[in-house]
Amino acid sequence: MAVLTPVETAKAPMPEHEVVFLENFFDELRRRTGVR
C-alpha cells in the first residue's frame, strides 16, 4: 500500500482518487478490526 502525495497539495484541494482511496482504506480498516 502506498500513498503518493505531491508536495504542493497544501493549497490545492485533495484529488478525487485520494479521497476515494482514503474512504476505502478506512472502510477496510473497520472491516478488519470488526468495528461497526
Contacts in CASP RR format, 6 or more apart in sequence:
PFRMAT RR
TARGET T0000
AUTHOR 0000-0000-0000
METHOD contacts of the structure
MODEL  1
MAVLTPVETAKAPMPEHEVVFLENFFDELRRRTGVR
1 25 0 8 1.000
3 18 0 8 1.000
3 21 0 8 1.000
5 18 0 8 1.000
9 15 0 8 1.000
30 36 0 8 1.000
END
